[in-house]
Amino acid sequence: MTANAAQIEHWNSEPGQHWVDQQDRYDRMLAPYADQLLEAAAIEREDHVLDVGCGTGTTTLRAAGAAAPGQVLAIDISQPMITQARRRAKDQGIENARFEVADVQTVALDPRVQDVAISRFGTMFFDDPTAAFTNVRTGMRANGRLAFVCWQPLAQNEWMLRPGAALAEVLPMPEPGEPGSPGPFAFGDPDYVGTVLRDAGFRAVELEPLVGSVLLGGGGSLDETLHWLRGTNVARTVLRDADPDAVGRVVASVRAALAPHEGPDGVRLGAAAWLVRARR
């Protein structure tokens, strides 16, 4: 069986296209994390950079600007996202970024090339994360820098927990996977993250908590936020076979849960992530 087969299928279907269609919203929502990630990565001119799970290329393009004339290799399993990332790079005249549709867990990386490896929420979807990070390490130069952001556990992330709980008041939610299984919160346990990285050969592993809030769906009115939520994978999965009455009750329940958190810039909810650093 192909490594990460389920994730490859997932991110090349509706969820991947949703990220493309809602790119600006995701970028606004995750902007604080991208800023902190790139500050931690400390990319310098002429660095060679690997962007793991690059998505639509937001962090790649910023890394390319910092590294020029150094090169950035950006990898993602999602063809729709890579297509969008290439389009953005062309539109911005960025020539030192190369995008590949591939799986970082198995792709053949040139050894000892990269000075820095980064990822904005792209490391939590491997079925064998130790193998993935071992592969990343082989592509890095001695003392190369690894920096990525990943979510803390679901219980610490109100932005997902609150609308999910409101949805679950009406319809059953999908069963959670086993601890550590691929998904947004797979790296919530800091001890697990540290073990994976050290088993992959990294050293000087550090996890810094990033606790604050996010604008759900990148901001906008409550109606706009609800529309964004309807397109997310969890909502599509739960509502796919629901009758119109149940859908209406779900929307009303989620609206009631989010309304107290609406401000002038949108719906703001608590969020918690890890900023992870390590050395080759």
DRENPA-3360 file (N, C-alpha, C; in nm, 2 decimals, always signed):
BEGIN
1 = MTANAAQI = +0.08/-0.12/+0.00/+0.00/+0.00/+0.00/+0.09/+0.13/+0.00 ~ +0.05/+0.23/-0.08/+0.12/+0.35/-0.08/+0.13/+0.42/+0.05 ~ +0.24/+0.47/+0.09/+0.25/+0.55/+0.22/+0.16/+0.67/+0.21 ~ +0.09/+0.70/+0.32/+0.00/+0.81/+0.32/-0.11/+0.81/+0.22 ~ -0.15/+0.69/+0.18/-0.25/+0.68/+0.07/-0.38/+0.76/+0.10 ~ -0.43/+0.74/+0.23/-0.55/+0.81/+0.27/-0.54/+0.96/+0.26 ~ -0.42/+1.01/+0.31/-0.40/+1.16/+0.31/-0.38/+1.21/+0.17 ~ -0.32/+1.13/+0.08/-0.30/+1.18/-0.06/-0.44/+1.19/-0.13;
9 = EHWNSEPG = -0.52/+1.09/-0.10/-0.66/+1.09/-0.16/-0.73/+1.21/-0.10 ~ -0.72/+1.23/+0.03/-0.80/+1.34/+0.10/-0.76/+1.48/+0.04 ~ -0.63/+1.51/+0.03/-0.59/+1.64/+0.00/-0.59/+1.67/-0.16 ~ -0.62/+1.56/-0.23/-0.64/+1.58/-0.38/-0.79/+1.58/-0.41 ~ -0.88/+1.59/-0.32/-1.02/+1.60/-0.34/-1.07/+1.73/-0.28 ~ -1.19/+1.73/-0.23/-1.26/+1.85/-0.19/-1.18/+1.94/-0.08 ~ -1.12/+1.87/+0.02/-1.04/+1.95/+0.11/-0.93/+2.03/+0.05 ~ -0.86/+1.97/-0.04/-0.75/+2.05/-0.10/-0.80/+2.17/-0.19;
17 = QHWVDQQD = -0.91/+2.14/-0.26/-0.97/+2.25/-0.34/-1.03/+2.36/-0.25 ~ -1.08/+2.32/-0.13/-1.13/+2.42/-0.04/-1.02/+2.52/+0.01 ~ -0.90/+2.46/+0.04/-0.79/+2.54/+0.08/-0.75/+2.64/-0.04 ~ -0.76/+2.59/-0.16/-0.73/+2.68/-0.27/-0.83/+2.79/-0.28 ~ -0.96/+2.75/-0.28/-1.06/+2.85/-0.29/-1.06/+2.95/-0.18 ~ -1.03/+2.91/-0.06/-1.03/+3.00/+0.06/-0.89/+3.04/+0.10 ~ -0.80/+3.04/+0.01/-0.66/+3.07/+0.04/-0.64/+3.20/+0.12 ~ -0.70/+3.30/+0.08/-0.69/+3.43/+0.15/-0.74/+3.42/+0.29;
25 = RYDRMLAP = -0.85/+3.35/+0.31/-0.90/+3.34/+0.45/-0.81/+3.26/+0.54 ~ -0.76/+3.15/+0.49/-0.67/+3.06/+0.57/-0.54/+3.14/+0.60 ~ -0.49/+3.22/+0.50/-0.37/+3.30/+0.53/-0.39/+3.40/+0.63 ~ -0.51/+3.47/+0.63/-0.53/+3.57/+0.74/-0.55/+3.50/+0.87 ~ -0.61/+3.39/+0.88/-0.63/+3.32/+1.00/-0.50/+3.27/+1.06 ~ -0.41/+3.23/+0.98/-0.29/+3.17/+1.02/-0.17/+3.26/+1.02 ~ -0.19/+3.39/+0.98/-0.08/+3.49/+0.97/+0.01/+3.50/+1.09 ~ -0.04/+3.50/+1.21/+0.05/+3.51/+1.33/+0.15/+3.40/+1.33;
33 = YADQLLEA = +0.10/+3.28/+1.30/+0.19/+3.16/+1.30/+0.29/+3.16/+1.19 ~ +0.26/+3.21/+1.08/+0.36/+3.22/+0.97/+0.46/+3.32/+1.01 ~ +0.42/+3.43/+1.07/+0.52/+3.53/+1.11/+0.62/+3.47/+1.21 ~ +0.57/+3.40/+1.31/+0.65/+3.35/+1.42/+0.74/+3.23/+1.37 ~ +0.69/+3.15/+1.27/+0.76/+3.05/+1.21/+0.88/+3.10/+1.14 ~ +0.86/+3.20/+1.05/+0.97/+3.26/+0.97/+1.07/+3.33/+1.06 ~ +1.03/+3.39/+1.16/+1.12/+3.46/+1.26/+1.21/+3.35/+1.32 ~ +1.15/+3.24/+1.36/+1.23/+3.13/+1.42/+1.32/+3.06/+1.32;
41 = AAIEREDH = +1.28/+3.05/+1.20/+1.37/+2.99/+1.10/+1.49/+3.07/+1.06 ~ +1.48/+3.20/+1.08/+1.60/+3.29/+1.06/+1.66/+3.27/+0.93 ~ +1.58/+3.27/+0.82/+1.64/+3.24/+0.69/+1.73/+3.36/+0.64 ~ +1.84/+3.32/+0.59/+1.94/+3.42/+0.55/+1.96/+3.42/+0.39 ~ +2.01/+3.52/+0.34/+2.04/+3.52/+0.19/+2.13/+3.40/+0.16 ~ +2.10/+3.34/+0.05/+2.17/+3.23/-0.01/+2.14/+3.10/+0.07 ~ +2.05/+3.10/+0.17/+2.01/+2.97/+0.23/+1.93/+2.89/+0.13 ~ +1.94/+2.76/+0.14/+1.86/+2.67/+0.07/+1.75/+2.61/+0.17;
49 = VLDVGCGT = +1.63/+2.62/+0.13/+1.52/+2.60/+0.22/+1.42/+2.49/+0.17 ~ +1.38/+2.40/+0.26/+1.27/+2.30/+0.23/+1.15/+2.34/+0.30 ~ +1.04/+2.36/+0.23/+0.91/+2.39/+0.29/+0.82/+2.26/+0.28 ~ +0.79/+2.20/+0.40/+0.73/+2.07/+0.41/+0.57/+2.10/+0.42 ~ +0.50/+2.04/+0.33/+0.35/+2.06/+0.33/+0.32/+2.20/+0.30 ~ +0.37/+2.25/+0.19/+0.37/+2.40/+0.16/+0.24/+2.45/+0.13 ~ +0.14/+2.37/+0.10/+0.00/+2.42/+0.07/+0.01/+2.50/-0.05 ~ -0.06/+2.62/-0.04/-0.07/+2.71/-0.16/+0.05/+2.81/-0.17;
57 = GTTTLRAA = +0.15/+2.78/-0.09/+0.28/+2.85/-0.11/+0.31/+2.98/-0.03 ~ +0.22/+3.01/+0.07/+0.24/+3.13/+0.14/+0.37/+3.14/+0.21 ~ +0.41/+3.04/+0.29/+0.54/+3.05/+0.35/+0.66/+3.03/+0.25 ~ +0.63/+2.96/+0.15/+0.74/+2.94/+0.05/+0.78/+3.07/-0.02 ~ +0.68/+3.15/-0.05/+0.71/+3.27/-0.12/+0.78/+3.37/-0.03 ~ +0.74/+3.37/+0.09/+0.81/+3.46/+0.19/+0.96/+3.41/+0.21 ~ +0.97/+3.28/+0.22/+1.11/+3.22/+0.24/+1.19/+3.25/+0.12 ~ +1.13/+3.24/+0.00/+1.21/+3.27/-0.12/+1.26/+3.41/-0.12;
65 = GAAAPGQV = +1.18/+3.51/-0.08/+1.22/+3.64/-0.07/+1.33/+3.66/+0.03 ~ +1.33/+3.59/+0.14/+1.44/+3.61/+0.24/+1.57/+3.54/+0.19 ~ +1.56/+3.43/+0.12/+1.67/+3.35/+0.09/+1.74/+3.39/-0.04 ~ +1.67/+3.46/-0.13/+1.73/+3.49/-0.26/+1.87/+3.55/-0.25 ~ +1.96/+3.50/-0.33/+1.94/+3.41/-0.45/+1.94/+3.26/-0.41 ~ +1.93/+3.23/-0.28/+1.92/+3.09/-0.24/+1.79/+3.03/-0.29 ~ +1.78/+2.90/-0.29/+1.66/+2.83/-0.35/+1.57/+2.77/-0.25 ~ +1.44/+2.77/-0.28/+1.34/+2.70/-0.19/+1.28/+2.59/-0.27;
73 = LAIDISQP = +1.28/+2.47/-0.20/+1.21/+2.35/-0.26/+1.08/+2.34/-0.17 ~ +0.97/+2.34/-0.23/+0.84/+2.33/-0.16/+0.77/+2.21/-0.21 ~ +0.73/+2.13/-0.11/+0.67/+2.00/-0.14/+0.53/+1.98/-0.07 ~ +0.44/+1.93/-0.14/+0.30/+1.90/-0.09/+0.24/+1.79/-0.17 ~ +0.16/+1.71/-0.10/+0.09/+1.60/-0.17/-0.03/+1.64/-0.25 ~ -0.07/+1.76/-0.24/-0.19/+1.81/-0.30/-0.17/+1.88/-0.44 ~ -0.21/+1.82/-0.54/-0.19/+1.88/-0.68/-0.27/+2.02/-0.68 ~ -0.39/+2.03/-0.64/-0.46/+2.16/-0.64/-0.38/+2.27/-0.57;
81 = MITQARRR = -0.32/+2.24/-0.46/-0.25/+2.34/-0.38/-0.12/+2.38/-0.45 ~ -0.05/+2.28/-0.50/+0.08/+2.31/-0.57/+0.05/+2.39/-0.70 ~ -0.06/+2.36/-0.77/-0.09/+2.43/-0.89/-0.11/+2.58/-0.85 ~ -0.18/+2.60/-0.74/-0.21/+2.74/-0.70/-0.08/+2.81/-0.65 ~ +0.01/+2.73/-0.59/+0.14/+2.79/-0.54/+0.22/+2.83/-0.66 ~ +0.23/+2.75/-0.76/+0.30/+2.78/-0.88/+0.25/+2.91/-0.95 ~ +0.11/+2.92/-0.95/+0.05/+3.03/-1.01/+0.09/+3.16/-0.93 ~ +0.09/+3.15/-0.80/+0.12/+3.27/-0.72/+0.27/+3.31/-0.74;
89 = AKDQGIEN = +0.36/+3.21/-0.75/+0.50/+3.24/-0.77/+0.52/+3.31/-0.90 ~ +0.45/+3.26/-1.01/+0.46/+3.32/-1.14/+0.41/+3.47/-1.14 ~ +0.29/+3.49/-1.07/+0.23/+3.62/-1.07/+0.32/+3.72/-0.99 ~ +0.40/+3.67/-0.89/+0.48/+3.76/-0.82/+0.62/+3.77/-0.87 ~ +0.65/+3.70/-0.98/+0.78/+3.70/-1.04/+0.89/+3.64/-0.96 ~ +0.85/+3.54/-0.88/+0.95/+3.47/-0.79/+1.00/+3.35/-0.87 ~ +1.14/+3.35/-0.89/+1.20/+3.25/-0.97/+1.29/+3.15/-0.89 ~ +1.30/+3.17/-0.76/+1.39/+3.09/-0.68/+1.31/+2.99/-0.59;
97 = ARFEVADV = +1.19/+2.96/-0.63/+1.11/+2.86/-0.56/+1.06/+2.75/-0.66 ~ +1.08/+2.63/-0.62/+1.04/+2.52/-0.70/+0.94/+2.43/-0.62 ~ +0.83/+2.40/-0.69/+0.72/+2.33/-0.63/+0.71/+2.19/-0.68 ~ +0.69/+2.09/-0.59/+0.68/+1.95/-0.64/+0.56/+1.89/-0.57 ~ +0.48/+1.81/-0.64/+0.37/+1.73/-0.59/+0.44/+1.60/-0.55 ~ +0.46/+1.58/-0.42/+0.53/+1.46/-0.37/+0.50/+1.45/-0.22 ~ +0.54/+1.33/-0.16/+0.52/+1.30/-0.02/+0.66/+1.31/+0.05 ~ +0.67/+1.40/+0.14/+0.80/+1.42/+0.21/+0.85/+1.29/+0.28;
105 = QTVALDPR = +0.75/+1.21/+0.31/+0.79/+1.08/+0.38/+0.87/+0.99/+0.29 ~ +0.85/+1.00/+0.16/+0.91/+0.90/+0.07/+0.99/+0.96/-0.05 ~ +0.98/+1.09/-0.07/+1.04/+1.16/-0.19/+1.20/+1.15/-0.17 ~ +1.27/+1.13/-0.28/+1.41/+1.12/-0.28/+1.47/+1.26/-0.28 ~ +1.52/+1.31/-0.16/+1.57/+1.44/-0.15/+1.73/+1.43/-0.17 ~ +1.78/+1.53/-0.24/+1.92/+1.54/-0.25/+1.99/+1.56/-0.11 ~ +2.08/+1.47/-0.08/+2.14/+1.48/+0.06/+2.22/+1.60/+0.08 ~ +2.21/+1.65/+0.21/+2.29/+1.76/+0.26/+2.29/+1.88/+0.17;
113 = VQDVAISR = +2.17/+1.93/+0.14/+2.15/+2.04/+0.05/+2.09/+2.16/+0.13 ~ +1.99/+2.13/+0.21/+1.90/+2.23/+0.27/+1.97/+2.29/+0.40 ~ +1.97/+2.42/+0.41/+2.01/+2.49/+0.54/+1.90/+2.49/+0.64 ~ +1.78/+2.50/+0.59/+1.66/+2.52/+0.68/+1.55/+2.44/+0.62 ~ +1.47/+2.38/+0.71/+1.34/+2.31/+0.68/+1.23/+2.38/+0.76 ~ +1.12/+2.42/+0.70/+1.01/+2.48/+0.77/+0.88/+2.42/+0.73 ~ +0.78/+2.44/+0.82/+0.65/+2.40/+0.79/+0.54/+2.47/+0.87 ~ +0.44/+2.52/+0.80/+0.33/+2.59/+0.87/+0.21/+2.49/+0.87;
121 = FGTMFFDD = +0.20/+2.41/+0.98/+0.09/+2.31/+1.00/+0.09/+2.21/+0.89 ~ +0.20/+2.17/+0.84/+0.21/+2.07/+0.73/+0.27/+1.94/+0.78 ~ +0.30/+1.92/+0.91/+0.38/+1.80/+0.95/+0.30/+1.70/+1.02 ~ +0.17/+1.72/+1.04/+0.09/+1.64/+1.12/+0.01/+1.53/+1.05 ~ +0.04/+1.51/+0.92/-0.04/+1.42/+0.84/+0.03/+1.30/+0.78 ~ +0.15/+1.26/+0.84/+0.22/+1.15/+0.80/+0.17/+1.02/+0.87 ~ +0.16/+0.91/+0.80/+0.13/+0.79/+0.87/+0.25/+0.73/+0.95 ~ +0.37/+0.78/+0.91/+0.50/+0.74/+0.98/+0.58/+0.87/+0.99;
129 = PTAAFTNV = +0.55/+0.95/+1.09/+0.62/+1.08/+1.10/+0.77/+1.06/+1.13 ~ +0.81/+0.96/+1.20/+0.96/+0.94/+1.22/+1.03/+0.92/+1.08 ~ +0.97/+0.84/+0.99/+1.03/+0.82/+0.86/+1.03/+0.95/+0.78 ~ +0.92/+1.03/+0.80/+0.92/+1.16/+0.73/+1.03/+1.25/+0.77 ~ +1.05/+1.26/+0.90/+1.15/+1.35/+0.95/+1.29/+1.30/+0.93 ~ +1.30/+1.17/+0.93/+1.43/+1.11/+0.90/+1.47/+1.15/+0.75 ~ +1.37/+1.14/+0.66/+1.40/+1.18/+0.53/+1.43/+1.33/+0.52 ~ +1.36/+1.41/+0.59/+1.39/+1.56/+0.59/+1.53/+1.58/+0.63;
137 = RTGMRANG = +1.57/+1.51/+0.74/+1.71/+1.53/+0.79/+1.81/+1.49/+0.69 ~ +1.79/+1.39/+0.61/+1.89/+1.35/+0.51/+1.91/+1.46/+0.41 ~ +1.82/+1.54/+0.38/+1.83/+1.65/+0.29/+1.90/+1.77/+0.35 ~ +1.93/+1.77/+0.48/+1.98/+1.89/+0.54/+2.13/+1.89/+0.56 ~ +2.19/+2.00/+0.56/+2.33/+2.01/+0.59/+2.36/+2.00/+0.73 ~ +2.48/+1.97/+0.77/+2.52/+1.96/+0.91/+2.48/+2.09/+0.98 ~ +2.42/+2.07/+1.10/+2.37/+2.18/+1.19/+2.26/+2.26/+1.12 ~ +2.19/+2.20/+1.02/+2.08/+2.27/+0.96/+1.97/+2.29/+1.06;
145 = RLAFVCWQ = +1.88/+2.39/+1.03/+1.78/+2.43/+1.12/+1.64/+2.38/+1.08 ~ +1.57/+2.32/+1.17/+1.43/+2.28/+1.15/+1.34/+2.37/+1.24 ~ +1.23/+2.42/+1.17/+1.13/+2.50/+1.25/+1.00/+2.47/+1.19 ~ +0.90/+2.44/+1.27/+0.76/+2.42/+1.23/+0.66/+2.46/+1.34 ~ +0.54/+2.48/+1.29/+0.43/+2.50/+1.39/+0.33/+2.39/+1.37 ~ +0.28/+2.35/+1.48/+0.17/+2.24/+1.48/+0.08/+2.28/+1.60 ~ -0.04/+2.23/+1.59/-0.15/+2.26/+1.69/-0.12/+2.18/+1.82 ~ -0.15/+2.24/+1.93/-0.16/+2.17/+2.06/-0.29/+2.09/+2.06;
153 = PLAQNEWM = -0.32/+2.01/+2.16/-0.44/+1.92/+2.16/-0.57/+2.00/+2.13 ~ -0.66/+1.93/+2.08/-0.79/+1.99/+2.05/-0.85/+2.06/+2.17 ~ -0.84/+2.00/+2.28/-0.90/+2.06/+2.40/-0.84/+2.21/+2.43 ~ -0.73/+2.24/+2.37/-0.67/+2.37/+2.39/-0.70/+2.47/+2.28 ~ -0.78/+2.42/+2.18/-0.81/+2.50/+2.06/-0.96/+2.52/+2.05 ~ -1.00/+2.64/+2.11/-1.14/+2.67/+2.11/-1.19/+2.70/+1.97 ~ -1.11/+2.74/+1.87/-1.15/+2.77/+1.74/-1.21/+2.65/+1.67 ~ -1.16/+2.53/+1.71/-1.22/+2.40/+1.65/-1.32/+2.34/+1.75;
161 = LRPGAALA = -1.29/+2.35/+1.88/-1.37/+2.29/+1.98/-1.51/+2.35/+1.99 ~ -1.52/+2.48/+1.99/-1.65/+2.54/+2.01/-1.75/+2.52/+1.89 ~ -1.71/+2.54/+1.77/-1.81/+2.51/+1.66/-1.83/+2.36/+1.65 ~ -1.73/+2.28/+1.68/-1.75/+2.13/+1.68/-1.85/+2.08/+1.78 ~ -1.84/+2.14/+1.90/-1.94/+2.10/+2.01/-2.08/+2.15/+1.97 ~ -2.09/+2.26/+1.91/-2.23/+2.31/+1.87/-2.28/+2.22/+1.76 ~ -2.20/+2.18/+1.67/-2.24/+2.08/+1.56/-2.29/+1.95/+1.62 ~ -2.21/+1.90/+1.72/-2.24/+1.77/+1.78/-2.37/+1.77/+1.86;
169 = EVLPMPEP = -2.42/+1.89/+1.90/-2.55/+1.90/+1.97/-2.66/+1.85/+1.88 ~ -2.64/+1.85/+1.75/-2.74/+1.82/+1.65/-2.71/+1.69/+1.58 ~ -2.59/+1.67/+1.54/-2.55/+1.55/+1.46/-2.43/+1.49/+1.52 ~ -2.41/+1.36/+1.51/-2.29/+1.29/+1.56/-2.16/+1.33/+1.48 ~ -2.05/+1.36/+1.55/-1.93/+1.39/+1.49/-1.85/+1.26/+1.45 ~ -1.76/+1.27/+1.35/-1.68/+1.16/+1.32/-1.60/+1.11/+1.44 ~ -1.57/+0.98/+1.44/-1.49/+0.92/+1.55/-1.35/+0.98/+1.54 ~ -1.29/+1.02/+1.65/-1.15/+1.06/+1.65/-1.06/+0.95/+1.62;
177 = GEPGSPGP = -0.95/+0.97/+1.56/-0.85/+0.87/+1.53/-0.77/+0.83/+1.65 ~ -0.69/+0.73/+1.64/-0.60/+0.69/+1.75/-0.50/+0.80/+1.78 ~ -0.45/+0.81/+1.90/-0.35/+0.92/+1.93/-0.23/+0.91/+1.84 ~ -0.19/+1.02/+1.78/-0.08/+1.02/+1.69/-0.11/+0.99/+1.55 ~ -0.24/+0.95/+1.52/-0.28/+0.92/+1.38/-0.29/+1.05/+1.30 ~ -0.27/+1.04/+1.17/-0.26/+1.17/+1.09/-0.39/+1.25/+1.11 ~ -0.36/+1.38/+1.13/-0.47/+1.48/+1.15/-0.42/+1.61/+1.21 ~ -0.50/+1.71/+1.22/-0.46/+1.84/+1.26/-0.39/+1.84/+1.40;
185 = FAFGDPDY = -0.44/+1.75/+1.49/-0.39/+1.75/+1.63/-0.30/+1.64/+1.66 ~ -0.24/+1.57/+1.56/-0.16/+1.46/+1.58/-0.03/+1.49/+1.66 ~ +0.01/+1.61/+1.66/+0.13/+1.65/+1.73/+0.10/+1.74/+1.85 ~ -0.01/+1.71/+1.91/-0.05/+1.79/+2.03/+0.03/+1.76/+2.15 ~ +0.08/+1.63/+2.16/+0.15/+1.59/+2.28/+0.30/+1.63/+2.26 ~ +0.35/+1.72/+2.34/+0.49/+1.76/+2.32/+0.59/+1.65/+2.34 ~ +0.57/+1.56/+2.43/+0.66/+1.44/+2.45/+0.67/+1.36/+2.32 ~ +0.55/+1.34/+2.26/+0.55/+1.26/+2.13/+0.63/+1.33/+2.02;
193 = VGTVLRDA = +0.61/+1.46/+2.01/+0.68/+1.54/+1.91/+0.83/+1.52/+1.93 ~ +0.87/+1.54/+2.06/+1.02/+1.53/+2.09/+1.07/+1.39/+2.06 ~ +0.99/+1.29/+2.09/+1.04/+1.15/+2.06/+1.05/+1.13/+1.91 ~ +0.95/+1.17/+1.83/+0.96/+1.16/+1.69/+1.09/+1.22/+1.63 ~ +1.11/+1.34/+1.67/+1.23/+1.42/+1.62/+1.36/+1.35/+1.66 ~ +1.37/+1.32/+1.79/+1.50/+1.26/+1.83/+1.52/+1.12/+1.77 ~ +1.41/+1.04/+1.75/+1.42/+0.91/+1.68/+1.46/+0.93/+1.53 ~ +1.43/+1.05/+1.48/+1.46/+1.08/+1.34/+1.61/+1.13/+1.33;
201 = GFRAVELE = +1.67/+1.15/+1.44/+1.81/+1.20/+1.44/+1.83/+1.34/+1.47 ~ +1.72/+1.42/+1.50/+1.74/+1.56/+1.53/+1.79/+1.58/+1.67 ~ +1.85/+1.69/+1.70/+1.89/+1.72/+1.83/+1.85/+1.86/+1.87 ~ +1.88/+1.90/+1.99/+1.84/+2.04/+2.04/+1.70/+2.07/+2.02 ~ +1.61/+1.97/+2.04/+1.47/+1.99/+2.02/+1.40/+2.08/+2.13 ~ +1.33/+2.18/+2.08/+1.27/+2.27/+2.17/+1.12/+2.30/+2.12 ~ +1.03/+2.30/+2.22/+0.89/+2.34/+2.19/+0.85/+2.46/+2.27 ~ +0.81/+2.56/+2.20/+0.76/+2.68/+2.26/+0.61/+2.70/+2.24;
209 = PLVGSVLL = +0.53/+2.71/+2.35/+0.39/+2.73/+2.34/+0.35/+2.86/+2.28 ~ +0.26/+2.86/+2.18/+0.21/+2.98/+2.12/+0.06/+2.99/+2.16 ~ +0.02/+3.06/+2.26/-0.11/+3.06/+2.31/-0.17/+3.20/+2.28 ~ -0.29/+3.20/+2.21/-0.35/+3.33/+2.18/-0.49/+3.31/+2.13 ~ -0.51/+3.37/+2.01/-0.64/+3.36/+1.95/-0.63/+3.37/+1.79 ~ -0.73/+3.33/+1.72/-0.73/+3.34/+1.58/-0.86/+3.40/+1.53 ~ -0.86/+3.46/+1.42/-0.98/+3.50/+1.36/-1.04/+3.38/+1.28 ~ -1.15/+3.33/+1.32/-1.20/+3.21/+1.26/-1.23/+3.23/+1.11;
217 = GGGGSLDE = -1.17/+3.15/+1.03/-1.20/+3.17/+0.88/-1.14/+3.30/+0.83 ~ -1.05/+3.36/+0.90/-0.98/+3.48/+0.85/-1.06/+3.61/+0.87 ~ -1.16/+3.61/+0.95/-1.24/+3.73/+0.98/-1.36/+3.75/+0.89 ~ -1.42/+3.86/+0.90/-1.54/+3.89/+0.83/-1.66/+3.88/+0.92 ~ -1.78/+3.89/+0.86/-1.91/+3.88/+0.94/-1.93/+3.74/+0.99 ~ -2.02/+3.73/+1.08/-2.06/+3.59/+1.13/-2.11/+3.51/+1.01 ~ -2.19/+3.57/+0.93/-2.25/+3.49/+0.81/-2.13/+3.44/+0.72 ~ -2.03/+3.53/+0.70/-1.92/+3.49/+0.62/-1.84/+3.37/+0.68;
225 = TLHWLRGT = -1.83/+3.38/+0.82/-1.76/+3.28/+0.89/-1.83/+3.15/+0.88 ~ -1.96/+3.15/+0.90/-2.04/+3.03/+0.89/-2.03/+2.97/+0.75 ~ -2.03/+3.05/+0.65/-2.01/+3.00/+0.51/-1.88/+2.93/+0.50 ~ -1.77/+2.99/+0.55/-1.64/+2.92/+0.55/-1.64/+2.79/+0.62 ~ -1.71/+2.79/+0.74/-1.71/+2.66/+0.81/-1.79/+2.55/+0.74 ~ -1.89/+2.59/+0.66/-1.97/+2.49/+0.59/-1.88/+2.42/+0.49 ~ -1.77/+2.48/+0.44/-1.68/+2.42/+0.34/-1.57/+2.34/+0.40 ~ -1.55/+2.34/+0.54/-1.44/+2.27/+0.60/-1.47/+2.12/+0.59;
233 = NVARTVLR = -1.37/+2.04/+0.61/-1.39/+1.89/+0.59/-1.48/+1.83/+0.70 ~ -1.47/+1.87/+0.82/-1.56/+1.82/+0.93/-1.70/+1.85/+0.89 ~ -1.73/+1.97/+0.86/-1.87/+2.01/+0.83/-1.92/+1.94/+0.71 ~ -1.84/+1.93/+0.60/-1.89/+1.86/+0.48/-1.92/+1.71/+0.52 ~ -1.83/+1.65/+0.59/-1.85/+1.51/+0.63/-1.98/+1.49/+0.71 ~ -2.00/+1.57/+0.81/-2.12/+1.55/+0.89/-2.25/+1.59/+0.82 ~ -2.24/+1.69/+0.73/-2.37/+1.74/+0.67/-2.40/+1.67/+0.54 ~ -2.31/+1.59/+0.49/-2.32/+1.54/+0.35/-2.45/+1.47/+0.33;
241 = DADPDAVG = -2.50/+1.38/+0.43/-2.62/+1.31/+0.41/-2.73/+1.36/+0.50 ~ -2.71/+1.48/+0.56/-2.81/+1.53/+0.65/-2.93/+1.59/+0.57 ~ -3.05/+1.58/+0.63/-3.17/+1.64/+0.56/-3.17/+1.79/+0.59 ~ -3.24/+1.87/+0.51/-3.24/+2.02/+0.52/-3.28/+2.06/+0.67 ~ -3.37/+2.00/+0.73/-3.40/+2.04/+0.87/-3.28/+2.03/+0.96 ~ -3.21/+1.92/+0.95/-3.09/+1.90/+1.04/-2.99/+2.00/+1.01 ~ -2.97/+2.03/+0.88/-2.87/+2.13/+0.84/-2.90/+2.26/+0.90 ~ -3.03/+2.30/+0.89/-3.07/+2.42/+0.95/-3.05/+2.43/+1.10;
249 = RVVASVRA = -3.08/+2.32/+1.17/-3.05/+2.32/+1.31/-2.90/+2.33/+1.35 ~ -2.82/+2.27/+1.26/-2.68/+2.28/+1.29/-2.63/+2.42/+1.27 ~ -2.67/+2.48/+1.16/-2.63/+2.62/+1.14/-2.68/+2.71/+1.25 ~ -2.80/+2.69/+1.30/-2.85/+2.77/+1.41/-2.77/+2.75/+1.54 ~ -2.73/+2.62/+1.56/-2.66/+2.59/+1.68/-2.52/+2.65/+1.68 ~ -2.45/+2.64/+1.56/-2.32/+2.70/+1.55/-2.32/+2.85/+1.56 ~ -2.42/+2.91/+1.50/-2.44/+3.05/+1.50/-2.45/+3.10/+1.64 ~ -2.53/+3.03/+1.72/-2.55/+3.07/+1.86/-2.43/+3.06/+1.94;
257 = ALAPHEGP = -2.35/+2.96/+1.91/-2.22/+2.94/+1.98/-2.12/+3.04/+1.95 ~ -2.12/+3.09/+1.83/-2.01/+3.18/+1.78/-2.05/+3.33/+1.80 ~ -2.18/+3.36/+1.80/-2.22/+3.50/+1.81/-2.16/+3.58/+1.92 ~ -2.15/+3.52/+2.04/-2.08/+3.60/+2.15/-1.94/+3.64/+2.13 ~ -1.88/+3.57/+2.03/-1.73/+3.59/+2.01/-1.71/+3.68/+1.88 ~ -1.81/+3.74/+1.83/-1.80/+3.82/+1.71/-1.76/+3.96/+1.75 ~ -1.66/+4.01/+1.69/-1.61/+4.15/+1.71/-1.61/+4.23/+1.58 ~ -1.55/+4.34/+1.58/-1.54/+4.43/+1.46/-1.46/+4.36/+1.35;
265 = DGVRLGAA = -1.37/+4.28/+1.38/-1.29/+4.22/+1.27/-1.33/+4.07/+1.24 ~ -1.42/+4.02/+1.32/-1.47/+3.88/+1.29/-1.49/+3.80/+1.42 ~ -1.50/+3.67/+1.40/-1.52/+3.58/+1.52/-1.38/+3.54/+1.57 ~ -1.35/+3.58/+1.69/-1.21/+3.55/+1.74/-1.23/+3.44/+1.86 ~ -1.15/+3.34/+1.84/-1.15/+3.23/+1.94/-1.01/+3.19/+1.98 ~ -1.00/+3.12/+2.10/-0.87/+3.08/+2.15/-0.81/+2.98/+2.07 ~ -0.67/+2.99/+2.06/-0.59/+2.89/+1.98/-0.46/+2.87/+2.05 ~ -0.41/+2.74/+2.04/-0.28/+2.71/+2.10/-0.20/+2.62/+2.01;
273 = AWLVRARR = -0.08/+2.66/+1.98/+0.01/+2.58/+1.89/+0.14/+2.56/+1.96 ~ +0.23/+2.48/+1.90/+0.37/+2.46/+1.93/+0.45/+2.52/+1.82 ~ +0.55/+2.60/+1.86/+0.66/+2.64/+1.77/+0.78/+2.54/+1.80 ~ +0.81/+2.46/+1.71/+0.91/+2.36/+1.73/+1.04/+2.39/+1.66 ~ +1.15/+2.38/+1.73/+1.28/+2.41/+1.67/+1.37/+2.28/+1.70 ~ +1.46/+2.25/+1.60/+1.56/+2.15/+1.62/+1.67/+2.17/+1.53 ~ +1.78/+2.09/+1.55/+1.90/+2.10/+1.47/+1.93/+1.96/+1.41 ~ +1.99/+1.96/+1.29/+2.03/+1.83/+1.23/+2.14/+1.77/+1.31;
% end
